[in-house]
C-alpha cells in the first residue's frame, strides 16, 4: 500500500505547513534501515520519506538515519512506519503536520 494515507480532517485540525504540498504517494524502499543493517546495529522505529520512499531509523534510534537523509536531501516530510494512523513529520518545522 502506498504511503501516505490521504490527509483528511476538518479545517484547522492539522498544523499548517507548506511542506505537506511536497508529499505524494510513495512505495517504501525497504522494510528496514539499510544504514543500520550496514553497520550491524538495531533501530527503535522506522520512518518513510514522503519525497522518495527511503526508509530509515527515526530519532528514537542511535543512528538517526531518517534525519541524516533529510539533511542530505532536503526532503522535508516523513511518516512513521508503525501501527496506527501515522502523522507526517516535517523536519523543517520540527512538528507533526
N, CA, C and O atoms as a printed pandas DataFrame, in Angstrom:
     atom_number atom_name residue_name chain_id  residue_number  x_coord  y_coord  z_coord
0              1         N          UNK        A               1    0.842   -1.184    0.000
1              2        CA          UNK        A               1    0.000    0.000    0.000
2              3         C          UNK        A               1    0.882    1.241    0.000
3              4         O          UNK        A               1    1.780    1.341    0.837
4              5         N          UNK        A               2    0.665    2.181   -0.896
5              6        CA          UNK        A               2    1.473    3.398   -0.914
6              7         C          UNK        A               2    1.190    4.269    0.303
7              8         O          UNK        A               2    0.085    4.268    0.846
8              9         N          UNK        A               3    2.204    5.008    0.718
9             10        CA          UNK        A               3    2.063    5.977    1.786
10            11         C          UNK        A               3    2.198    7.340    1.163
11            12         O          UNK        A               3    2.839    7.430    0.116
12            13         N          UNK        A               4    1.662    8.398    1.700
13            14        CA          UNK        A               4    0.898    8.452    2.924
14            15         C          UNK        A               4   -0.561    8.160    2.652
15            16         O          UNK        A               4   -1.018    8.220    1.510
16            17         N          UNK        A               5   -1.293    7.842    3.716
17            18        CA          UNK        A               5   -2.735    7.767    3.542
18            19         C          UNK        A               5   -3.248    9.169    3.241
19            20         O          UNK        A               5   -2.567   10.149    3.544
20            21         N          UNK        A               6   -4.425    9.282    2.656
21            22        CA          UNK        A               6   -4.942   10.616    2.355
22            23         C          UNK        A               6   -5.004   11.487    3.608
23            24         O          UNK        A               6   -5.413   11.031    4.676
24            25         N          UNK        A               7   -4.596   12.740    3.463
25            26        CA          UNK        A               7   -4.653   13.682    4.572
26            27         C          UNK        A               7   -6.048   14.274    4.586
27            28         O          UNK        A               7   -6.449   14.987    3.667
28            29         N          UNK        A               8   -6.780   13.965    5.646
29            30        CA          UNK        A               8   -8.146   14.468    5.765
30            31         C          UNK        A               8   -8.321   15.103    7.128
31            32         O          UNK        A               8   -7.477   14.944    8.010
32            33         N          UNK        A               9   -9.389   15.801    7.295
33            34        CA          UNK        A               9   -9.682   16.415    8.580
34            35         C          UNK        A               9  -10.438   17.712    8.392
35            36         O          UNK        A               9  -10.580   18.223    7.282
36            37         N          UNK        A              10  -10.907   18.215    9.482
37            38        CA          UNK        A              10  -11.635   19.481    9.456
38            39         C          UNK        A              10  -10.636   20.626    9.323
39            40         O          UNK        A              10   -9.474   20.486    9.705
40            41         N          UNK        A              11  -11.087   21.763    8.780
41            42        CA          UNK        A              11  -10.195   22.917    8.684
42            43         C          UNK        A              11   -9.617   23.262   10.061
43            44         O          UNK        A              11  -10.327   23.288   11.066
44            45         N          UNK        A              12   -8.330   23.520   10.073
45            46        CA          UNK        A              12   -7.666   23.878   11.322
46            47         C          UNK        A              12   -7.242   22.688   12.159
47            48         O          UNK        A              12   -6.590   22.864   13.188
48            49         N          UNK        A              13   -7.598   21.469   11.740
49            50        CA          UNK        A              13   -7.268   20.286   12.531
50            51         C          UNK        A              13   -5.797   19.910   12.408
51            52         O          UNK        A              13   -5.198   19.447   13.379
52            53         N          UNK        A              14   -5.202   20.104   11.224
53            54        CA          UNK        A              14   -3.801   19.774   11.009
54            55         C          UNK        A              14   -2.948   21.030   11.081
55            56         O          UNK        A              14   -3.400   22.120   10.732
56            57         N          UNK        A              15   -1.717   20.869   11.536
57            58        CA          UNK        A              15   -0.810   22.008   11.605
58            59         C          UNK        A              15   -0.577   22.563   10.200
59            60         O          UNK        A              15   -0.486   21.803    9.236
60            61         N          UNK        A              16   -0.484   23.862   10.087
61            62        CA          UNK        A              16   -0.238   24.477    8.792
62            63         C          UNK        A              16    1.246   24.357    8.462
63            64         O          UNK        A              16    2.111   24.745    9.247
64            65         N          UNK        A              17    1.511   23.820    7.300
65            66        CA          UNK        A              17    2.880   23.646    6.857
66            67         C          UNK        A              17    2.859   23.493    5.341
67            68         O          UNK        A              17    2.223   22.578    4.819
68            69         N          UNK        A              18    3.540   24.370    4.643
69            70        CA          UNK        A              18    3.569   24.325    3.183
70            71         C          UNK        A              18    4.264   23.073    2.664
71            72         O          UNK        A              18    4.063   22.687    1.513
72            73         N          UNK        A              19    5.077   22.437    3.499
73            74        CA          UNK        A              19    5.810   21.256    3.051
74            75         C          UNK        A              19    4.904   20.059    2.777
75            76         O          UNK        A              19    5.302   19.145    2.056
76            77         N          UNK        A              20    3.701   20.044    3.334
77            78        CA          UNK        A              20    2.801   18.922    3.052
78            79         C          UNK        A              20    2.409   18.892    1.579
79            80         O          UNK        A              20    1.991   17.851    1.071
80            81         N          UNK        A              21    2.539   20.013    0.894
81            82        CA          UNK        A              21    2.231   20.033   -0.539
82            83         C          UNK        A              21    3.301   19.316   -1.353
83            84         O          UNK        A              21    3.094   19.044   -2.535
84            85         N          UNK        A              22    4.443   19.006   -0.739
85            86        CA          UNK        A              22    5.527   18.332   -1.467
86            87         C          UNK        A              22    5.413   16.815   -1.393
87            88         O          UNK        A              22    6.160   16.107   -2.069
88            89         N          UNK        A              23    4.486   16.304   -0.579
89            90        CA          UNK        A              23    4.403   14.851   -0.420
90            91         C          UNK        A              23    3.482   14.238   -1.467
91            92         O          UNK        A              23    2.576   14.886   -1.991
92            93         N          UNK        A              24    3.742   12.996   -1.745
93            94        CA          UNK        A              24    2.918   12.252   -2.693
94            95         C          UNK        A              24    3.043   10.775   -2.343
95            96         O          UNK        A              24    3.953   10.392   -1.607
96            97         N          UNK        A              25    2.144    9.940   -2.856
97            98        CA          UNK        A              25    2.244    8.516   -2.550
98            99         C          UNK        A              25    3.577    7.934   -3.031
99           100         O          UNK        A              25    4.001    8.166   -4.163
100          101         N          UNK        A              26    4.218    7.180   -2.154
101          102        CA          UNK        A              26    5.494    6.541   -2.479
102          103         C          UNK        A              26    5.459    5.087   -2.016
103          104         O          UNK        A              26    4.690    4.728   -1.125
104          105         N          UNK        A              27    6.280    4.274   -2.618
105          106        CA          UNK        A              27    6.448    2.892   -2.179
106          107         C          UNK        A              27    7.684    2.837   -1.294
107          108         O          UNK        A              27    8.732    3.355   -1.679
108          109         N          UNK        A              28    7.590    2.221   -0.117
109          110        CA          UNK        A              28    8.775    2.092    0.745
110          111         C          UNK        A              28    9.890    1.335    0.039
111          112         O          UNK        A              28    9.640    0.315   -0.603
112          113         N          UNK        A              29   11.112    1.828    0.153
113          114        CA          UNK        A              29   12.268    1.214   -0.495
114          115         C          UNK        A              29   12.713   -0.064    0.207
115          116         O          UNK        A              29   13.435   -0.872   -0.376
116          117         N          UNK        A              30   12.288   -0.251    1.453
117          118        CA          UNK        A              30   12.757   -1.381    2.250
118          119         C          UNK        A              30   11.825   -1.584    3.430
119          120         O          UNK        A              30   10.905   -0.794    3.647
120          121         N          UNK        A              31   12.062   -2.642    4.189
121          122        CA          UNK        A              31   11.330   -2.883    5.435
122          123         C          UNK        A              31   12.247   -2.714    6.634
123          124         O          UNK        A              31   11.877   -3.044    7.761
124          125         N          UNK        A              32   13.451   -2.195    6.386
125          126        CA          UNK        A              32   14.427   -2.000    7.463
126          127         C          UNK        A              32   15.307   -0.801    7.130
127          128         O          UNK        A              32   15.299   -0.305    6.003
128          129         N          UNK        A              33   16.061   -0.344    8.115
129          130        CA          UNK        A              33   17.002    0.755    7.900
130          131         C          UNK        A              33   18.276    0.156    7.312
131          132         O          UNK        A              33   19.026   -0.531    8.005
132          133         N          UNK        A              34   18.512    0.421    6.042
133          134        CA          UNK        A              34   19.683   -0.133    5.368
134          135         C          UNK        A              34   20.986    0.378    5.968
135          136         O          UNK        A              34   21.980   -0.348    5.991
136          137         N          UNK        A              35   20.996    1.612    6.452
137          138        CA          UNK        A              35   22.210    2.161    7.070
138          139         C          UNK        A              35   22.544    1.421    8.355
139          140         O          UNK        A              35   23.710    1.126    8.615
140          141         N          UNK        A              36   21.522    1.116    9.169
141          142        CA          UNK        A              36   21.750    0.352   10.401
142          143         C          UNK        A              36   22.195   -1.075   10.076
143          144         O          UNK        A              36   23.096   -1.612   10.721
144          145         N          UNK        A              37   21.563   -1.679    9.080
145          146        CA          UNK        A              37   21.943   -3.033    8.677
146          147         C          UNK        A              37   23.411   -3.047    8.263
147          148         O          UNK        A              37   24.145   -3.977    8.597
148          149         N          UNK        A              38   23.831   -2.026    7.544
149          150        CA          UNK        A              38   25.201   -1.943    7.058
150          151         C          UNK        A              38   26.253   -1.907    8.147
151          152         O          UNK        A              38   27.373   -2.380    7.954
152          153         N          UNK        A              39   25.889   -1.337    9.309
153          154        CA          UNK        A              39   26.856   -1.267   10.415
154          155         C          UNK        A              39   26.519   -2.237   11.533
155          156         O          UNK        A              39   27.200   -2.263   12.558
156          157         N          UNK        A              40   25.475   -3.036   11.350
157          158        CA          UNK        A              40   25.136   -4.074   12.312
158          159         C          UNK        A              40   24.524   -3.602   13.608
159          160         O          UNK        A              40   24.778   -4.188   14.660
160          161         N          UNK        A              41   23.712   -2.542   13.552
161          162        CA          UNK        A              41   23.030   -2.071   14.761
162          163         C          UNK        A              41   21.518   -2.177   14.589
163          164         O          UNK        A              41   21.013   -2.228   13.468
164          165         N          UNK        A              42   20.808   -2.209   15.702
165          166        CA          UNK        A              42   19.347   -2.287   15.686
166          167         C          UNK        A              42   18.753   -0.879   15.728
167          168         O          UNK        A              42   19.417    0.074   16.135
168          169         N          UNK        A              43   17.511   -0.764   15.306
169          170        CA          UNK        A              43   16.811    0.520   15.335
170          171         C          UNK        A              43   15.574    0.390   16.203
171          172         O          UNK        A              43   15.081   -0.713   16.439
172          173         N          UNK        A              44   15.070    1.539   16.682
173          174        CA          UNK        A              44   13.873    1.558   17.523
174          175         C          UNK        A              44   12.616    1.645   16.653
175          176         O          UNK        A              44   11.710    0.823   16.789
176          177         N          UNK        A              45   12.562    2.617   15.779
177          178        CA          UNK        A              45   11.422    2.841   14.888
178          179         C          UNK        A              45   11.942    3.218   13.509
179          180         O          UNK        A              45   13.084    3.649   13.348
180          181         N          UNK        A              46   11.074    3.043   12.521
181          182        CA          UNK        A              46   11.423    3.394   11.149
182          183         C          UNK        A              46   10.531    4.518   10.645
183          184         O          UNK        A              46    9.412    4.711   11.120
184          185         N          UNK        A              47   11.054    5.250    9.676
185          186        CA          UNK        A              47   10.356    6.367    9.086
186          187         C          UNK        A              47   10.467    6.269    7.566
187          188         O          UNK        A              47   11.467    5.781    7.040
188          189         N          UNK        A              48    9.431    6.738    6.864
189          190        CA          UNK        A              48    9.382    6.708    5.410
190          191         C          UNK        A              48    9.431    8.127    4.865
191          192         O          UNK        A              48    8.601    8.959    5.232
192          193         N          UNK        A              49   10.386    8.410    4.000
193          194        CA          UNK        A              49   10.478    9.718    3.347
194          195         C          UNK        A              49    9.346    9.829    2.337
195          196         O          UNK        A              49    9.193    8.963    1.475
196          197         N          UNK        A              50    8.558   10.882    2.440
197          198        CA          UNK        A              50    7.409   11.053    1.558
198          199         C          UNK        A              50    7.759   11.793    0.276
199          200         O          UNK        A              50    6.875   12.157   -0.500
200          201         N          UNK        A              51    9.049   12.014    0.054
201          202        CA          UNK        A              51    9.501   12.554   -1.230
202          203         C          UNK        A              51    9.996   11.452   -2.142
203          204         O          UNK        A              51    9.768   11.490   -3.351
204          205         N          UNK        A              52   10.696   10.439   -1.551
205          206        CA          UNK        A              52   11.335    9.433   -2.400
206          207         C          UNK        A              52   11.112    7.985   -1.970
207          208         O          UNK        A              52   11.467    7.072   -2.715
208          209         N          UNK        A              53   10.534    7.749   -0.789
209          210        CA          UNK        A              53   10.285    6.380   -0.336
210          211         C          UNK        A              53   11.409    5.754    0.474
211          212         O          UNK        A              53   11.322    4.579    0.829
212          213         N          UNK        A              54   12.455    6.501    0.773
213          214        CA          UNK        A              54   13.579    5.973    1.558
214          215         C          UNK        A              54   13.096    5.613    2.958
215          216         O          UNK        A              54   12.365    6.383    3.580
216          217         N          UNK        A              55   13.499    4.455    3.452
217          218        CA          UNK        A              55   13.156    4.004    4.796
218          219         C          UNK        A              55   14.410    4.067    5.646
219          220         O          UNK        A              55   15.462    3.565    5.251
220          221         N          UNK        A              56   14.299    4.686    6.820
221          222        CA          UNK        A              56   15.447    4.828    7.714
222          223         C          UNK        A              56   14.962    4.918    9.156
223          224         O          UNK        A              56   13.777    5.130    9.416
224          225         N          UNK        A              57   15.895    4.753   10.087
225          226        CA          UNK        A              57   15.553    4.799   11.506
226          227         C          UNK        A              57   15.283    6.231   11.968
227          228         O          UNK        A              57   15.850    7.189   11.440
228          229         N          UNK        A              58   14.420    6.353   12.950
229          230        CA          UNK        A              58   14.000    7.652   13.463
230          231         C          UNK        A              58   14.984    8.186   14.504
231          232         O          UNK        A              58   16.001    7.560   14.802
232          233         N          UNK        A              59   14.657    9.351   15.042
233          234        CA          UNK        A              59   15.478    9.955   16.090
234          235         C          UNK        A              59   15.475    9.135   17.374
235          236         O          UNK        A              59   16.329    9.340   18.236
236          237         N          UNK        A              60   14.527    8.206   17.516
237          238        CA          UNK        A              60   14.489    7.332   18.687
238          239         C          UNK        A              60   15.587    6.267   18.617
239          240         O          UNK        A              60   15.836    5.571   19.601
240          241         N          UNK        A              61   16.236    6.138   17.472
241          242        CA          UNK        A              61   17.318    5.183   17.276
242          243         C          UNK        A              61   18.659    5.908   17.336
243          244         O          UNK        A              61   18.732    7.111   17.083
244          245         N          UNK        A              62   19.696    5.188   17.663
245          246        CA          UNK        A              62   21.010    5.831   17.808
246          247         C          UNK        A              62   21.546    6.368   16.483
247          248         O          UNK        A              62   22.281    7.356   16.478
248          249         N          UNK        A              63   21.195    5.739   15.359
249          250        CA          UNK        A              63   21.705    6.184   14.069
250          251         C          UNK        A              63   21.061    7.446   13.532
251          252         O          UNK        A              63   21.702    8.207   12.806
252          253         N          UNK        A              64   19.806    7.680   13.877
253          254        CA          UNK        A              64   19.060    8.850   13.390
254          255         C          UNK        A              64   19.213    9.028   11.877
255          256         O          UNK        A              64   19.417   10.139   11.388
256          257         N          UNK        A              65   19.109    7.910   11.143
257          258        CA          UNK        A              65   19.361    7.944    9.710
258          259         C          UNK        A              65   18.273    8.657    8.904
259          260         O          UNK        A              65   18.565    9.187    7.832
260          261         N          UNK        A              66   17.031    8.686    9.388
261          262        CA          UNK        A              66   15.982    9.439    8.680
262          263         C          UNK        A              66   16.312   10.930    8.707
263          264         O          UNK        A              66   16.141   11.621    7.703
264          265         N          UNK        A              67   16.778   11.423    9.838
265          266        CA          UNK        A              67   17.182   12.835    9.936
266          267         C          UNK        A              67   18.392   13.096    9.025
267          268         O          UNK        A              67   18.454   14.125    8.353
268          269         N          UNK        A              68   19.334   12.177    9.008
269          270        CA          UNK        A              68   20.502   12.326    8.135
270          271         C          UNK        A              68   20.063   12.382    6.665
271          272         O          UNK        A              68   20.620   13.142    5.874
272          273         N          UNK        A              69   19.060   11.571    6.311
273          274        CA          UNK        A              69   18.534   11.598    4.944
274          275         C          UNK        A              69   17.952   12.977    4.635
275          276         O          UNK        A              69   18.199   13.531    3.564
276          277         N          UNK        A              70   17.182   13.527    5.570
277          278        CA          UNK        A              70   16.639   14.881    5.380
278          279         C          UNK        A              70   17.770   15.890    5.203
279          280         O          UNK        A              70   17.715   16.729    4.304
280          281         N          UNK        A              71   18.783   15.816    6.044
281          282        CA          UNK        A              71   19.892   16.776    5.974
282          283         C          UNK        A              71   20.666   16.661    4.662
283          284         O          UNK        A              71   21.179   17.661    4.160
284          285         N          UNK        A              72   20.756   15.471    4.109
285          286        CA          UNK        A              72   21.451   15.262    2.834
286          287         C          UNK        A              72   20.626   15.705    1.637
287          288         O          UNK        A              72   21.166   16.245    0.671
288          289         N          UNK        A              73   19.311   15.473    1.699
289          290        CA          UNK        A              73   18.466   15.642    0.515
290          291         C          UNK        A              73   17.520   16.833    0.562
291          292         O          UNK        A              73   17.010   17.254   -0.476
292          293         N          UNK        A              74   17.278   17.384    1.744
293          294        CA          UNK        A              74   16.265   18.424    1.940
294          295         C          UNK        A              74   14.855   17.917    1.672
295          296         O          UNK        A              74   13.958   18.714    1.397
296          297         N          UNK        A              75   14.640   16.598    1.748
297          298        CA          UNK        A              75   13.279   16.052    1.665
298          299         C          UNK        A              75   12.644   16.308    3.027
299          300         O          UNK        A              75   13.051   15.690    4.011
300          301         N          UNK        A              76   11.656   17.201    3.116
301          302        CA          UNK        A              76   11.216   17.716    4.411
302          303         C          UNK        A              76   10.255   16.866    5.232
303          304         O          UNK        A              76   10.201   17.031    6.451
304          305         N          UNK        A              77    9.493   15.963    4.614
305          306        CA          UNK        A              77    8.415   15.304    5.349
306          307         C          UNK        A              77    8.570   13.778    5.292
307          308         O          UNK        A              77    8.826   13.196    4.239
308          309         N          UNK        A              78    8.405   13.159    6.461
309          310        CA          UNK        A              78    8.451   11.705    6.578
310          311         C          UNK        A              78    7.297   11.259    7.465
311          312         O          UNK        A              78    6.695   12.064    8.176
312          313         N          UNK        A              79    6.999    9.969    7.414
313          314        CA          UNK        A              79    5.916    9.422    8.229
314          315         C          UNK        A              79    6.436    8.180    8.951
315          316         O          UNK        A              79    7.171    7.389    8.360
316          317         N          UNK        A              80    6.064    7.999   10.223
317          318        CA          UNK        A              80    6.492    6.797   10.948
318          319         C          UNK        A              80    5.881    5.544   10.316
319          320         O          UNK        A              80    4.742    5.569    9.848
320          321         N          UNK        A              81    6.640    4.458   10.308
321          322        CA          UNK        A              81    6.139    3.182    9.799
322          323         C          UNK        A              81    5.791    2.287   10.969
323          324         O          UNK        A              81    6.456    1.280   11.214
324          325         N          UNK        A              82    4.750    2.656   11.689
325          326        CA          UNK        A              82    4.280    1.829   12.795
326          327         C          UNK        A              82    2.769    1.775   12.755
327          328         O          UNK        A              82    2.118    2.560   12.065
328          329         N          UNK        A              83    2.228    0.845   13.499
329          330        CA          UNK        A              83    0.778    0.640   13.503
330          331         C          UNK        A              83    0.040    1.903   13.939
331          332         O          UNK        A              83    0.592    2.741   14.652
332          333         N          UNK        A              84   -1.181    2.026   13.513
333          334        CA          UNK        A              84   -1.985    3.188   13.856
334          335         C          UNK        A              84   -2.007    4.168   12.696
335          336         O          UNK        A              84   -1.498    3.877   11.613
336          337         N          UNK        A              85   -2.583    5.297   12.922
337          338        CA          UNK        A              85   -2.649    6.323   11.895
338          339         C          UNK        A              85   -1.427    7.212   12.003
339          340         O          UNK        A              85   -1.329    8.013   12.932
340          341         N          UNK        A              86   -0.497    7.088   11.074
341          342        CA          UNK        A              86    0.720    7.894   11.165
342          343         C          UNK        A              86    0.467    9.352   10.824
343          344         O          UNK        A              86   -0.303    9.668    9.917
344          345         N          UNK        A              87    1.116   10.222   11.552
345          346        CA          UNK        A              87    1.072   11.651   11.246
346          347         C          UNK        A              87    2.406   12.023   10.621
347          348         O          UNK        A              87    3.452   11.773   11.219
348          349         N          UNK        A              88    2.394   12.610    9.445
349          350        CA          UNK        A              88    3.645   13.038    8.837
350          351         C          UNK        A              88    4.398   14.013    9.739
351          352         O          UNK        A              88    3.794   14.787   10.481
352          353         N          UNK        A              89    5.723   13.961    9.662
353          354        CA          UNK        A              89    6.607   14.812   10.457
354          355         C          UNK        A              89    7.378   15.727    9.517
355          356         O          UNK        A              89    7.988   15.256    8.557
356          357         N          UNK        A              90    7.358   17.017    9.779
357          358        CA          UNK        A              90    8.114   17.983    8.999
358          359         C          UNK        A              90    9.423   18.263    9.722
359          360         O          UNK        A              90    9.418   18.804   10.827
360          361         N          UNK        A              91   10.541   17.900    9.109
361          362        CA          UNK        A              91   11.854   18.153    9.710
362          363         C          UNK        A              91   12.185   19.632    9.734
363          364         O          UNK        A              91   12.890   20.086   10.635
364          365         N          UNK        A              92   11.693   20.395    8.767
365          366        CA          UNK        A              92   11.957   21.827    8.729
366          367         C          UNK        A              92   11.342   22.525    9.935
367          368         O          UNK        A              92   11.999   23.332   10.592
368          369         N          UNK        A              93   10.072   22.212   10.226
369          370        CA          UNK        A              93    9.361   22.863   11.327
370          371         C          UNK        A              93    9.429   22.080   12.632
371          372         O          UNK        A              93    8.970   22.556   13.671
372          373         N          UNK        A              94   10.016   20.850   12.580
373          374        CA          UNK        A              94   10.153   20.018   13.776
374          375         C          UNK        A              94    8.809   19.769   14.462
375          376         O          UNK        A              94    8.674   19.932   15.675
376          377         N          UNK        A              95    7.815   19.368   13.656
377          378        CA          UNK        A              95    6.487   19.070   14.220
378          379         C          UNK        A              95    5.695   18.177   13.291
379          380         O          UNK        A              95    5.990   18.059   12.102
380          381         N          UNK        A              96    4.682   17.552   13.866
381          382        CA          UNK        A              96    3.750   16.747   13.078
382          383         C          UNK        A              96    2.873   17.683   12.252
383          384         O          UNK        A              96    2.501   18.769   12.696
384          385         N          UNK        A              97    2.556   17.235   11.046
385          386        CA          UNK        A              97    1.719   18.055   10.167
386          387         C          UNK        A              97    0.532   17.254    9.665
387          388         O          UNK        A              97   -0.289   17.775    8.910
